[in-house]
Amino acid sequence: MFKAVGPIMIGPSSSHTAGAARLARIARLIVAAPFSHVCFALHGSFAKTYRGHGTDRALVAGALGLREDDERLADSFALARRAGLSWEFTEADLGGMHENSVRMTFTLTDGSRQEITGSSIGGGQIVIRSINGFETEYSAQSSALIIRQYDRPGVVSEVSGVLAGHGINIAVMRVSRSARGETAFCIIETDDWIPREVEATLRELPNIISVRAINLIDREESTCTAI
């Protein structure tokens, strides 16, 4: 007897539909602020087949915070209009990125923008490739801290100390920077749920610009304000 196990989802495709919804939903958690418009720049296969596979509706659904198994996914356009969210789809060449990739530009209600690029790599699995120009490799399989900081000696050690003080184990840490001594970007994946007090403590450190916690253990939560 053979058994096939895949993601619980609304079809037709685990990569073009479920993965697309998950990409936009995780991007929404990363943005963590009210937004009024999203531009989805589609690459490769996403750009060629997005209407037929429901990728367009899945991306809008994810931006609204709907999970990939939510039966309302097919009605996402109507739901977005009611929520006051506008959107657009364009084609983009993202170079050597996976064929099922999208660059999502969120226009926040304060007029600023945040840009997140990600790929749907099959079976409903995703990878966030970049956040506001900084390269990442976040698969959204565990809770994570997304930190923007000044590139100064000792910052990573201070952040690690805060997590250790709260009994939080670091699974993966990735740091990238715009240039030496300028702005750095850090993603820390953890084995544990990240309490809000950890975010608050990290924000008080002198060289921290911003902190966002994404909790993906048992339940998902962020500081994102509803549209």
ROSE-299326 format. One record per residue: residue number from 1; residue in one letter; x, y, z of N, C-alpha, C in turn. Coordinates in Angstrom, 2 decimals, decimal comma. Layout:
N
(NUM A (X Y Z) (X Y Z) (X Y Z))
...
END
This chain:
227
(1 M (0,85 -1,20 0,00) (0,00 0,00 0,00) (0,87 1,24 0,00))
(2 F (0,53 2,18 -0,85) (1,26 3,44 -0,93) (0,38 4,57 -0,41))
(3 K (0,99 5,47 0,30) (0,26 6,63 0,81) (0,95 7,90 0,32))
(4 A (0,16 8,83 -0,13) (0,69 10,14 -0,54) (0,30 11,17 0,50))
(5 V (1,29 11,88 0,98) (1,03 12,88 2,01) (1,43 14,24 1,46))
(6 G (0,56 15,19 1,54) (0,87 16,53 1,05) (0,22 17,55 1,95))
(7 P (0,34 18,83 1,61) (-0,23 19,87 2,46) (-1,75 19,86 2,40))
(8 I (-2,38 20,18 3,53) (-3,83 20,39 3,54) (-4,07 21,76 2,91))
(9 M (-4,82 21,78 1,81) (-4,86 23,01 1,04) (-6,12 23,08 0,19))
(10 I (-6,37 24,28 -0,33) (-7,33 24,49 -1,39) (-6,53 24,50 -2,70))
(11 G (-6,90 23,64 -3,66) (-6,13 23,47 -4,89) (-6,34 24,61 -5,89))
(12 P (-5,85 24,35 -7,11) (-5,48 23,04 -7,64) (-4,03 22,62 -7,44))
(13 S (-3,12 23,51 -7,09) (-1,70 23,18 -7,10) (-1,05 23,49 -5,76))
(14 S (-0,22 22,56 -5,28) (0,47 22,79 -4,01) (1,52 23,89 -4,15))
(15 S (2,12 24,01 -5,33) (3,15 25,03 -5,52) (2,58 26,36 -6,00))
(16 H (1,64 26,30 -6,94) (1,10 27,54 -7,52) (-0,05 28,14 -6,70))
(17 T (-0,71 27,33 -5,89) (-1,83 27,84 -5,10) (-1,49 27,87 -3,62))
(18 A (-1,27 26,70 -3,02) (-0,98 26,64 -1,58) (0,30 27,39 -1,24))
(19 G (1,36 27,14 -2,03) (2,62 27,83 -1,76) (2,51 29,33 -1,94))
(20 A (1,74 29,75 -2,95) (1,55 31,19 -3,17) (0,84 31,84 -1,99))
(21 A (-0,21 31,19 -1,50) (-0,94 31,73 -0,36) (-0,03 31,82 0,87))
(22 R (0,78 30,80 1,07) (1,68 30,80 2,23) (2,74 31,90 2,08))
(23 L (3,25 32,07 0,89) (4,24 33,13 0,67) (3,70 34,49 1,08))
(24 A (2,51 34,82 0,59) (1,95 36,14 0,89) (1,57 36,27 2,36))
(25 R (1,14 35,18 2,96) (0,75 35,23 4,38) (1,98 35,45 5,27))
(26 I (3,07 34,76 4,97) (4,30 34,96 5,74) (4,85 36,36 5,49))
(27 A (4,73 36,84 4,25) (5,17 38,21 3,96) (4,38 39,21 4,78))
(28 R (3,08 38,98 4,91) (2,23 39,86 5,73) (2,72 39,89 7,17))
(29 L (3,10 38,73 7,71) (3,61 38,67 9,08) (4,92 39,43 9,20))
(30 I (5,75 39,34 8,17) (7,03 40,05 8,20) (6,82 41,56 8,14))
(31 V (5,91 42,00 7,30) (5,62 43,44 7,19) (5,16 44,01 8,52))
(32 A (4,26 43,30 9,19) (3,86 43,65 10,56) (3,38 45,09 10,71))
(33 A (2,65 45,58 9,72) (2,10 46,94 9,79) (0,92 47,02 8,83))
(34 P (-0,01 47,94 9,06) (-1,16 48,07 8,16) (-0,71 48,49 6,75))
(35 F (-1,31 47,90 5,73) (-0,98 48,26 4,35) (-2,27 48,35 3,54))
(36 S (-2,20 49,10 2,45) (-3,40 49,33 1,64) (-3,29 48,81 0,21))
(37 H (-2,08 48,48 -0,22) (-1,89 48,03 -1,61) (-0,72 47,05 -1,67))
(38 V (-0,85 46,06 -2,56) (0,24 45,12 -2,79) (0,44 44,95 -4,28))
(39 C (1,67 45,08 -4,72) (2,04 44,78 -6,10) (2,76 43,44 -6,12))
(40 F (2,22 42,48 -6,86) (2,82 41,16 -6,99) (3,54 41,09 -8,34))
(41 A (4,86 41,07 -8,32) (5,65 40,95 -9,55) (6,01 39,48 -9,73))
(42 L (5,39 38,84 -10,71) (5,49 37,40 -10,89) (6,63 37,01 -11,82))
(43 H (7,32 35,94 -11,46) (8,49 35,48 -12,20) (8,26 34,06 -12,72))
(44 G (8,79 33,76 -13,89) (8,81 32,40 -14,40) (7,44 31,79 -14,60))
(45 S (7,27 30,59 -14,06) (6,01 29,87 -14,21) (4,85 30,61 -13,54))
(46 F (5,13 31,28 -12,43) (4,09 32,08 -11,79) (3,50 33,08 -12,78))
(47 A (4,36 33,73 -13,55) (3,90 34,76 -14,49) (3,10 34,15 -15,63))
(48 K (3,45 32,94 -16,03) (2,80 32,33 -17,19) (1,46 31,68 -16,88))
(49 T (1,29 31,16 -15,67) (0,10 30,34 -15,37) (-0,71 30,83 -14,18))
(50 Y (-0,47 32,06 -13,72) (-1,05 32,47 -12,44) (-2,57 32,51 -12,43))
(51 R (-3,20 32,81 -13,57) (-4,67 32,83 -13,58) (-5,24 31,41 -13,56))
(52 G (-4,69 30,53 -14,38) (-5,22 29,18 -14,46) (-5,06 28,37 -13,21))
(53 H (-3,99 28,61 -12,45) (-3,73 27,86 -11,23) (-4,25 28,57 -9,98))
(54 G (-4,85 29,72 -10,15) (-5,38 30,44 -8,99) (-4,32 31,10 -8,15))
(55 T (-3,13 31,28 -8,74) (-2,04 31,92 -7,99) (-2,41 33,34 -7,59))
(56 D (-3,13 34,03 -8,48) (-3,51 35,41 -8,19) (-4,43 35,49 -6,97))
(57 R (-5,44 34,64 -6,94) (-6,35 34,64 -5,79) (-5,66 34,15 -4,52))
(58 A (-4,74 33,21 -4,67) (-4,01 32,70 -3,51) (-3,11 33,77 -2,91))
(59 L (-2,43 34,55 -3,74) (-1,56 35,60 -3,23) (-2,36 36,67 -2,50))
(60 V (-3,48 37,07 -3,06) (-4,32 38,07 -2,39) (-4,86 37,51 -1,08))
(61 A (-5,25 36,23 -1,10) (-5,75 35,59 0,13) (-4,68 35,60 1,21))
(62 G (-3,45 35,25 0,83) (-2,37 35,25 1,82) (-2,11 36,64 2,37))
(63 A (-2,18 37,64 1,51) (-1,97 39,02 1,97) (-3,05 39,44 2,97))
(64 L (-4,23 38,82 2,86) (-5,30 39,09 3,82) (-5,12 38,30 5,12))
(65 G (-4,16 37,37 5,12) (-3,93 36,56 6,31) (-4,62 35,21 6,28))
(66 L (-5,21 34,83 5,14) (-5,89 33,54 5,03) (-4,88 32,43 4,84))
(67 R (-5,12 31,30 5,48) (-4,25 30,15 5,34) (-4,53 29,44 4,02))
(68 E (-3,63 28,59 3,62) (-3,75 27,89 2,35) (-4,88 26,86 2,31))
(69 D (-5,43 26,50 3,46) (-6,55 25,55 3,49) (-7,88 26,25 3,76))
(70 D (-7,89 27,59 3,70) (-9,12 28,34 3,98) (-10,05 28,30 2,76))
(71 E (-11,28 27,87 2,96) (-12,22 27,75 1,85) (-12,58 29,10 1,22))
(72 R (-12,25 30,18 1,89) (-12,54 31,51 1,34) (-11,50 31,97 0,32))
(73 L (-10,49 31,16 0,08) (-9,40 31,54 -0,81) (-9,93 31,96 -2,19))
(74 A (-10,89 31,22 -2,72) (-11,43 31,52 -4,05) (-12,16 32,86 -4,08))
(75 D (-12,57 33,36 -2,92) (-13,30 34,64 -2,85) (-12,41 35,79 -2,41))
(76 S (-11,10 35,60 -2,51) (-10,17 36,58 -1,94) (-10,29 37,97 -2,56))
(77 F (-10,60 38,05 -3,86) (-10,71 39,36 -4,49) (-11,84 40,17 -3,85))
(78 A (-12,98 39,53 -3,67) (-14,12 40,22 -3,05) (-13,81 40,58 -1,60))
(79 L (-13,14 39,68 -0,89) (-12,79 39,94 0,50) (-11,82 41,12 0,59))
(80 A (-10,88 41,18 -0,34) (-9,91 42,27 -0,33) (-10,58 43,61 -0,59))
(81 R (-11,50 43,63 -1,54) (-12,21 44,88 -1,82) (-12,95 45,36 -0,58))
(82 R (-13,59 44,44 0,10) (-14,34 44,82 1,31) (-13,39 45,31 2,41))
(83 A (-12,19 44,79 2,42) (-11,21 45,19 3,44) (-10,48 46,48 3,05))
(84 G (-10,74 46,99 1,83) (-10,08 48,21 1,39) (-8,67 47,98 0,87))
(85 L (-8,36 46,74 0,49) (-7,03 46,41 -0,02) (-7,07 46,37 -1,55))
(86 S (-6,18 47,10 -2,19) (-6,04 47,03 -3,65) (-4,78 46,25 -3,99))
(87 W (-4,71 45,77 -5,25) (-3,59 44,93 -5,65) (-3,39 45,04 -7,15))
(88 E (-2,22 44,60 -7,59) (-1,94 44,53 -9,02) (-0,94 43,40 -9,27))
(89 F (-0,97 42,87 -10,51) (-0,04 41,83 -10,91) (0,77 42,32 -12,10))
(90 T (2,09 42,12 -12,03) (2,98 42,45 -13,13) (3,92 41,27 -13,35))
(91 E (4,62 41,28 -14,46) (5,63 40,26 -14,71) (7,01 40,85 -14,42))
(92 A (7,91 40,01 -13,94) (9,26 40,47 -13,61) (10,25 39,35 -13,88))
(93 D (11,45 39,74 -14,28) (12,54 38,79 -14,43) (13,41 38,89 -13,18))
(94 L (13,32 37,86 -12,34) (14,07 37,86 -11,08) (15,36 37,07 -11,20))
(95 G (15,87 36,99 -12,40) (17,16 36,35 -12,62) (17,10 34,84 -12,45))
(96 G (18,05 34,30 -11,73) (18,15 32,85 -11,56) (17,29 32,30 -10,44))
(97 M (16,32 33,05 -9,98) (15,46 32,58 -8,90) (14,56 31,45 -9,36))
(98 H (14,07 30,65 -8,43) (13,15 29,55 -8,72) (12,00 30,05 -9,60))
(99 E (11,52 29,18 -10,51) (10,50 29,61 -11,47) (9,19 30,02 -10,83))
(100 N (8,91 29,56 -9,63) (7,69 29,97 -8,93) (8,04 31,01 -7,86))
(101 S (8,36 32,19 -8,32) (8,81 33,24 -7,40) (8,00 34,52 -7,61))
(102 V (7,97 35,34 -6,59) (7,22 36,59 -6,65) (7,89 37,63 -5,77))
(103 R (7,92 38,86 -6,29) (8,36 40,00 -5,48) (7,12 40,77 -5,07))
(104 M (6,91 40,89 -3,76) (5,71 41,52 -3,22) (6,08 42,87 -2,62))
(105 T (5,50 43,93 -3,16) (5,76 45,28 -2,65) (4,51 45,78 -1,94))
(106 F (4,62 45,95 -0,63) (3,50 46,39 0,20) (3,59 47,90 0,40))
(107 T (2,52 48,59 0,07) (2,43 50,02 0,34) (1,69 50,20 1,66))
(108 L (2,38 50,70 2,66) (1,81 50,86 3,98) (0,92 52,09 4,04))
(109 T (0,06 52,13 5,04) (-0,88 53,24 5,16) (-0,18 54,56 5,46))
(110 D (1,08 54,50 5,92) (1,82 55,74 6,15) (2,58 56,19 4,90))
(111 G (2,40 55,46 3,79) (3,02 55,84 2,53) (4,35 55,16 2,25))
(112 S (4,94 54,51 3,24) (6,21 53,81 3,02) (5,97 52,46 2,35))
(113 R (7,04 51,82 1,91) (6,91 50,54 1,22) (7,86 49,50 1,81))
(114 Q (7,43 48,26 1,74) (8,29 47,15 2,12) (8,24 46,12 1,01))
(115 E (9,39 45,55 0,70) (9,50 44,62 -0,44) (10,02 43,27 0,04))
(116 I (9,28 42,22 -0,29) (9,65 40,86 0,11) (9,59 39,97 -1,11))
(117 T (10,64 39,20 -1,34) (10,69 38,27 -2,46) (10,77 36,85 -1,92))
(118 G (9,99 35,95 -2,53) (9,99 34,57 -2,07) (9,69 33,60 -3,19))
(119 S (9,94 32,32 -2,92) (9,73 31,25 -3,90) (8,89 30,15 -3,28))
(120 S (8,01 29,58 -4,11) (7,24 28,40 -3,74) (7,96 27,21 -4,36))
(121 I (8,56 26,36 -3,55) (9,49 25,35 -4,06) (8,88 23,95 -4,19))
(122 G (7,56 23,85 -3,97) (6,88 22,57 -4,15) (6,31 22,01 -2,86))
(123 G (5,19 21,32 -2,99) (4,58 20,70 -1,81) (4,08 21,68 -0,78))
(124 G (3,83 22,92 -1,20) (3,38 23,94 -0,26) (4,50 24,59 0,52))
(125 Q (5,76 24,18 0,27) (6,90 24,74 0,99) (7,38 26,01 0,32))
(126 I (7,91 26,93 1,11) (8,35 28,22 0,58) (9,72 28,60 1,13))
(127 V (10,33 29,59 0,48) (11,55 30,21 0,99) (11,44 31,71 0,76))
(128 I (11,61 32,48 1,81) (11,69 33,93 1,67) (13,12 34,26 1,29))
(129 R (13,31 34,86 0,10) (14,64 35,07 -0,46) (15,25 36,42 -0,07))
(130 S (14,41 37,45 0,05) (14,95 38,75 0,43) (13,88 39,58 1,11))
(131 I (14,32 40,44 2,00) (13,44 41,35 2,73) (14,04 42,75 2,64))
(132 N (13,34 43,63 1,95) (13,79 45,02 1,79) (15,24 45,11 1,31))
(133 G (15,58 44,26 0,34) (16,89 44,32 -0,27) (17,96 43,48 0,38))
(134 F (17,69 42,92 1,56) (18,66 42,08 2,24) (18,38 40,61 1,91))
(135 E (19,40 39,87 1,53) (19,23 38,47 1,18) (18,91 37,63 2,42))
(136 T (17,97 36,70 2,26) (17,59 35,80 3,34) (17,39 34,40 2,78))
(137 E (17,23 33,43 3,66) (16,86 32,07 3,27) (15,95 31,52 4,37))
(138 Y (14,82 32,15 4,54) (13,90 31,77 5,62) (12,79 30,90 5,05))
(139 S (12,69 29,65 5,54) (11,71 28,70 5,03) (10,41 28,70 5,81))
(140 A (10,31 29,52 6,85) (9,09 29,63 7,65) (8,66 28,29 8,22))
(141 Q (9,63 27,52 8,70) (9,34 26,25 9,36) (9,47 26,37 10,88))
(142 S (9,94 27,50 11,34) (10,12 27,70 12,77) (9,91 29,17 13,11))
(143 S (9,76 29,45 14,39) (9,64 30,84 14,82) (10,94 31,58 14,50))
(144 A (10,83 32,87 14,32) (12,03 33,63 13,94) (11,94 35,07 14,41))
(145 L (13,10 35,65 14,64) (13,24 37,08 14,89) (13,85 37,71 13,65))
(146 I (13,26 38,79 13,19) (13,79 39,53 12,05) (14,24 40,88 12,58))
(147 I (15,54 41,11 12,53) (16,14 42,25 13,21) (16,92 43,10 12,21))
(148 R (16,66 44,40 12,23) (17,50 45,35 11,49) (18,31 46,13 12,51))
(149 Q (19,60 46,24 12,28) (20,50 46,79 13,29) (21,62 47,57 12,64))
(150 Y (22,31 48,36 13,44) (23,52 49,00 12,97) (24,66 47,98 13,07))
(151 D (25,54 48,00 12,07) (26,64 47,04 12,01) (27,75 47,49 12,96))
(152 R (27,60 47,10 14,22) (28,56 47,48 15,24) (29,05 46,22 15,96))
(153 P (30,27 46,22 16,47) (30,77 45,07 17,22) (29,93 44,81 18,47))
(154 G (29,65 43,54 18,72) (28,97 43,15 19,95) (27,46 43,08 19,86))
(155 V (26,85 43,55 18,76) (25,39 43,56 18,66) (24,84 42,13 18,66))
(156 V (25,43 41,27 17,86) (24,96 39,89 17,79) (25,09 39,21 19,15))
(157 S (26,18 39,49 19,84) (26,38 38,92 21,17) (25,31 39,40 22,15))
(158 E (24,95 40,68 22,08) (23,92 41,21 22,96) (22,56 40,57 22,68))
(159 V (22,24 40,40 21,39) (20,98 39,77 21,02) (20,95 38,33 21,52))
(160 S (22,05 37,61 21,31) (22,12 36,22 21,77) (21,97 36,12 23,28))
(161 G (22,52 37,10 23,98) (22,41 37,11 25,44) (20,98 37,28 25,91))
(162 V (20,23 38,14 25,22) (18,82 38,32 25,57) (18,05 37,02 25,39))
(163 L (18,29 36,34 24,27) (17,58 35,08 24,02) (17,98 34,02 25,05))
(164 A (19,26 33,94 25,37) (19,71 32,97 26,37) (19,07 33,26 27,73))
(165 G (18,95 34,54 28,05) (18,33 34,92 29,32) (16,88 34,51 29,43))
(166 H (16,22 34,33 28,29) (14,82 33,90 28,28) (14,68 32,40 27,97))
(167 G (15,83 31,71 27,95) (15,79 30,27 27,71) (15,41 29,88 26,30))
(168 I (15,70 30,76 25,32) (15,35 30,49 23,92) (16,58 30,02 23,17))
(169 N (16,48 28,85 22,55) (17,61 28,28 21,83) (17,62 28,74 20,37))
(170 I (18,79 29,16 19,91) (18,95 29,59 18,51) (19,20 28,36 17,64))
(171 A (18,37 28,18 16,61) (18,56 27,07 15,68) (19,44 27,49 14,50))
(172 V (19,12 28,65 13,91) (19,87 29,18 12,76) (19,96 30,69 12,89))
(173 M (21,11 31,24 12,59) (21,27 32,70 12,55) (21,94 33,09 11,24))
(174 R (21,37 34,05 10,54) (21,96 34,56 9,30) (22,04 36,08 9,38))
(175 V (23,19 36,61 9,06) (23,39 38,07 9,11) (23,90 38,55 7,75))
(176 S (23,30 39,60 7,23) (23,80 40,25 6,02) (23,84 41,75 6,28))
(177 R (24,63 42,46 5,48) (24,74 43,90 5,72) (24,88 44,64 4,40))
(178 S (24,48 45,91 4,42) (24,57 46,73 3,22) (26,02 47,11 2,93))
(179 A (26,76 47,43 3,98) (28,18 47,76 3,86) (28,76 47,75 5,28))
(180 R (30,05 47,56 5,37) (30,69 47,52 6,67) (30,43 48,79 7,46))
(181 G (29,95 48,62 8,70) (29,72 49,76 9,57) (28,40 50,46 9,36))
(182 E (27,59 49,96 8,41) (26,31 50,61 8,15) (25,16 49,78 8,72))
(183 T (24,16 49,43 7,88) (23,00 48,69 8,36) (23,16 47,20 8,12))
(184 A (22,79 46,40 9,10) (22,84 44,95 8,98) (21,45 44,38 9,21))
(185 F (21,25 43,19 8,73) (19,96 42,52 8,79) (20,19 41,12 9,31))
(186 C (19,45 40,72 10,32) (19,67 39,44 10,97) (18,35 38,67 11,10))
(187 I (18,36 37,40 10,69) (17,23 36,51 10,92) (17,70 35,40 11,84))
(188 I (17,01 35,24 12,95) (17,33 34,20 13,92) (16,15 33,25 14,02))
(189 E (16,34 32,00 13,60) (15,31 30,98 13,75) (15,52 30,28 15,09))
(190 T (14,44 30,04 15,81) (14,54 29,50 17,16) (13,77 28,19 17,30))
(191 D (14,10 27,46 18,35) (13,38 26,22 18,68) (12,16 26,49 19,55))
(192 D (11,97 27,71 19,93) (10,97 28,04 20,94) (10,08 29,19 20,49))
(193 W (8,93 29,28 21,13) (8,04 30,43 20,98) (8,75 31,67 21,49))
(194 I (8,57 32,80 20,80) (9,25 34,03 21,18) (8,26 34,97 21,87))
(195 P (8,37 35,15 23,17) (7,43 36,01 23,89) (7,58 37,48 23,50))
(196 R (6,51 38,24 23,67) (6,53 39,66 23,32) (7,56 40,43 24,15))
(197 E (7,81 39,98 25,39) (8,79 40,71 26,21) (10,20 40,60 25,64))
(198 V (10,47 39,56 24,87) (11,78 39,45 24,22) (11,91 40,53 23,15))
(199 E (10,86 40,73 22,36) (10,86 41,81 21,38) (11,12 43,16 22,07))
(200 A (10,40 43,39 23,16) (10,52 44,67 23,86) (11,93 44,88 24,39))
(201 T (12,54 43,83 24,94) (13,90 43,94 25,47) (14,90 44,21 24,36))
(202 L (14,74 43,52 23,23) (15,66 43,72 22,10) (15,57 45,14 21,56))
(203 R (14,37 45,69 21,51) (14,20 47,05 20,99) (14,93 48,08 21,84))
(204 E (15,17 47,77 23,09) (15,85 48,70 23,98) (17,37 48,71 23,80))
(205 L (17,90 47,71 23,09) (19,35 47,68 22,87) (19,75 48,86 21,99))
(206 P (20,87 49,48 22,24) (21,22 50,76 21,58) (21,39 50,69 20,07))
(207 N (21,80 49,56 19,52) (22,08 49,49 18,08) (21,02 48,75 17,28))
(208 I (19,86 48,52 17,90) (18,76 47,85 17,22) (17,84 48,89 16,59))
(209 I (17,55 48,73 15,29) (16,65 49,64 14,59) (15,22 49,15 14,66))
(210 S (15,01 47,87 14,38) (13,66 47,29 14,44) (13,74 45,80 14,73))
(211 V (12,65 45,29 15,32) (12,56 43,87 15,66) (11,16 43,38 15,35))
(212 R (11,05 42,23 14,71) (9,76 41,59 14,47) (9,89 40,12 14,84))
(213 A (8,94 39,61 15,58) (8,92 38,18 15,92) (7,82 37,50 15,12))
(214 I (8,15 36,38 14,52) (7,18 35,55 13,82) (7,14 34,21 14,52))
(215 N (6,00 33,88 15,10) (5,87 32,63 15,83) (5,10 31,61 15,01))
(216 L (5,74 30,49 14,73) (5,14 29,45 13,90) (5,16 28,09 14,60))
(217 I (5,09 28,09 15,90) (5,06 26,85 16,67) (3,65 26,68 17,23))
(218 D (2,94 25,69 16,74) (1,58 25,35 17,16) (0,54 26,36 16,69))
(219 R (0,86 27,62 16,73) (-0,04 28,66 16,26) (0,80 29,80 15,74))
(220 E (0,22 30,65 14,94) (0,97 31,75 14,35) (0,48 33,07 14,91))
(221 E (1,45 33,92 15,18) (1,10 35,21 15,76) (2,16 36,21 15,38))
(222 S (1,78 37,42 15,24) (2,76 38,50 15,02) (2,14 39,78 15,56))
(223 T (2,90 40,84 15,48) (2,40 42,14 15,93) (1,68 42,86 14,82))
(224 C (1,39 42,15 13,73) (0,73 42,77 12,57) (-0,66 43,27 12,91))
(225 T (-0,93 44,51 12,56) (-2,25 45,08 12,77) (-3,12 44,76 11,56))
(226 A (-4,36 44,40 11,80) (-5,26 44,02 10,69) (-5,45 45,18 9,74))
(227 I (-5,66 44,82 8,48) (-5,91 45,85 7,46) (-7,18 46,61 7,80))
END
